[in-house]
Amino acid sequence: MLFKDHHKTVSELRRVHYPSSVEGVNEVVQSASQLRAATTILTATPAPDLSQLLVALTSFHTNNLRYMVLLCSANTTRTIFDMVSRHNLESRRVRWLVVVEETYFVPFILYTLREGSMVGLATRVTADLYKIFSTYVNSDNQMSLEEVGEWRGLEERGTSHLRRPLFPDVVSLYRNLHGRQVVLATLVDNWPFVEMTYLEDGMVVNERGIDVTVIKTLGYYLNFTYRVVEPMDRRWGVVLEDGTVTGMVGEVANRRAHFAMNEITITQSRETVVDFTYPYFIDSTTLTSKAPEEKNRSLAIFYPFSFLVWIILVLVTLLMGWLGYLLSRVHLHLTQTLTTSINTDGSSRDVDGPSFDSGRNGWILRRSGLRGVEMFCFNVFRTIIIQGNLLPASSWPLRLFFFSWYAFCVILYAVYAGTLTAYLTKPSFDKPIDSLVDLLEAKERGVVATVTTGTSNEMILKTATSGIFKAIYDTLDPSRSFSPSRLIGFADVVKKNTAYMSGWVGSEIYAIKQGRELFHLARNTFNPQGYGIACHTGSPYTPTLNLMLGRMIQAGLVGKWHKDEVTNFKMKQSTNKGTGDGQQGEGVNVGQGRIAVRALALDHLQGAFYILGFGALLAACILFIEILIHLLI
């Protein structure tokens, strides 16, 4: 094959000479299109080499036009278009001008062409007459020819006449599909986007949903009907490592469907095999987890403080007792004062010890039997539970010490009492999963993330090389983390205690459908994603779809349809349950559920009885040990 790549104007093309068997092709090229773009001219040899053509079709910028002029035999032309189809190189930005001498081969060439190839065909009728045709897709979805003009004469003496453009504007061409029936790949049960019942012949009944309304509106204005096909694997579609494409995206990539539409996220990997329209709906990803369960109220008295705070309080109480005792001893050493202590037999003696008022302290020591640091620790403990202090200090260091301790205990008591009241009068629940960080923390409770296989969320987790998505993926349990459908994913939330990662709109609907009180939707969403219509590579109707979708979005129609679907469903659910928005009674919202405020009951205070019983049991054990020791001695 002789391969020439020209960037020439019309006048320059007129001076290009071709074999005598295709005389007049200059005039055909000139008359058929006003070329102001790169032009590639191909003439055949007995054994054509298509490698250079393949490079030419894949190496130009997609925003530019390229004209391909084929001056080949019918067999060679068919071979070229076979190669174009095999490599999915159809593009609305590549315009083909094919000059065919063997008219009887035209039907075979048409059979090879697929929609997306913009082809103009010049066929020799007589020695000096060429008929010029433009290809189009008829109502039966077959490639057909429409005569748009003719050329008569040779070289400079020829004349041409085009009744219609050889390459019409793509948007105008697809503004009317003339009643064609297109094939729509979708999942028939994915409400609120699509919910259909369809028969074996593809006829659809009981259709509703956001995407159904969008496609029906497009069909009304662009004059087409649709037939539904559902992928065998019932997935959205991903590009596998071996190049295979699954799901709805695979149906379009393999030319088994014209469109794919059903909450399909536009991703970089999918765009390598199909073309997407502008996003018509923006959604974000959320985590759906089991509604937080109410905490065990038997230990409610410990809920106001965390375990770490309780440990610190115990240590601080012991430390303050020792600190008070040390302050007293240091003060005594510096002032060289003595305090009077009462012996057990009633006599008095001078000892080195804390400086207390002799009268009251002598009674305290005599009645309690406490001495030194034990007495300080005991009184520090009395203060923290808001009991009177039995150590009236006569020195300023001890007065300041107890003053600061009293202030600390008052604040601590107020905080504890207020928080405990809230815990006892209102239900207390486990921490909900409201973010990805919460999901990682919930791993300690046995919660793991789960996604539907073949979705963009699965691709995000699998392809993440760092960050929080990588950390989540490293914690996944393969036996629990991948579900074949959203329905199973939501069922696993309750059955297997997982956190399901999916779009907010679909998650909200499924939660309402299965019982809103059973689920909690994270308040912090992530990974905003746009849903688009997937078309095959080089699709000529993508610009028209973009135009119509843009008008719908600007008019606010898609948002309105979404709101109507959700509102109608909520009303239907309320009617089925026999409840409405006018529910009576006071309640508190927890995990999007409604739980009434309750009065205090015995189970709220079980912790106090546990402490009492444990203390009594411990005292009895110590008493038993003392008795044994006494008997042994």
RASUL-V368982 format. One record per run of one state. SS is the DSSP state (hx for helix, st for strand, lp for the rest). FROM is the first residue (numbers start at 1). TO is the last residue. Records with the same first field share a line. If there is no record, write none. Layout:
# RASUL-V368982
SS = FROM-TO, FROM-TO
This chain:
# RASUL-V368982
lp = 1-1, 7-9, 15-19, 23-24, 33-37, 44-50, 59-65, 72-73, 87-93, 101-102, 113-117, 127-128, 138-142, 153-154, 158-158, 163-169, 174-179, 186-188, 191-193, 199-203, 209-209, 223-223, 230-238, 240-244, 246-246, 254-258, 261-264, 266-269, 273-273, 277-280, 291-293, 295-296, 303-306, 336-338, 343-347, 352-355, 357-357, 369-371, 385-392, 394-395, 426-428, 430-435, 446-447, 453-455, 464-466, 475-477, 484-485, 496-497, 515-515, 522-525, 532-533, 537-541, 555-556, 578-587, 591-592, 596-601, 633-633
st = 2-6, 38-43, 66-71, 94-100, 118-126, 129-137, 143-152, 159-162, 180-185, 189-190, 194-198, 204-208, 224-229, 239-239, 245-245, 259-260, 265-265, 274-276, 281-290, 294-294, 339-342, 348-351, 356-356, 393-393, 429-429, 448-452, 482-483, 498-503, 519-521, 526-531, 534-536, 588-590, 593-595
hx = 10-14, 20-22, 25-32, 51-58, 74-86, 103-112, 155-157, 170-173, 210-222, 247-253, 270-272, 297-302, 307-335, 358-368, 372-384, 396-425, 436-445, 456-463, 467-474, 478-481, 486-495, 504-514, 516-518, 542-554, 557-577, 602-632
